[in-house]
Amino acid sequence: MRLLCSGFFGAKAYTSDLNTWKYFMVPLNMMANYTLLFTSSQLALDIFVIVFLAVSDDAFVLAGMGLGLNTLLAIL
């Protein structure tokens, strides 16, 4: 929603003043904060699994993929 309303795509239809409305921004900011908190805990768990499990374990592969995806999500 934030990207659509920020004018990031350059289309006039996507530019809006929704960023100034409190009832629009507060839930998005709360959701972003909770997502970052949850993603950080998943990153910590992925790092723990990668450090303490053998490469032959199935959980190691899932932790590796989770590490990449959660890092990308946290950056985004």
N, C-alpha and C positions, 0 to 999 in steps of 0.2 A: 504494500500500500504506500509505503513511504517513497519508493522509487517511482511509482506511477504518478504521484502527486508532486514530485519535486521538479518535474520538467527535464529529468535526466535523459529521457528518450527523444527529446527535441520536438515532439509533436504538440501542437497547441491544445489538443483535446486532453492531454495529460497534465497540463498546468492547472493548478488550483490553489486556492488560499486555505486549504484544509490544514496546512501546517500552523496556522494561527489559531485554530479552534482548539480549546483546551480539552473538550470531550473527545476529540479525535486523537490528540497527541499523548495524553496521559496513559490510556490503555496500551498504545503502541510502545511507549517507553517502558512500562511495566513488563510487557511481554518480552521486550528485548533484554531487559535486565535478568528476568527469570531464565530466558533461553541461554544467556551467557553463563549464568551460574550453573545450570544443568550441564552445559557443554564442557565447562571447566572440570566438573566432577567426573564426567565421562573421560576426559583427557587424562586425568590423574589415574583413573582405573586402567585405561589402556596402557599407560606408561608402566604401571605396576605389573600388569600381566606380561608385557614384553620383557621386562627386566627379570622376572622371577620364573617364567615358564620356558620350557625347551622349544626349539623351533619346530619340532615334530608334532607338538600339540595342536589340536584344531583351534583352541582358543587363542593361540599365538597369531594365527592368520587373521582371525576376526579382530583381534586387538590392533593388528597392523592396519587393516582397512579402516577400523574405527578411528585410529589415530589420525590418518590422513583426512578422513571426512570431517571429523570434529575440528581439526585444525583449520580446514577450509571454512567451516561454518563459523568458527570464532573470528576469523579474519573478515569474513563477509559481514 
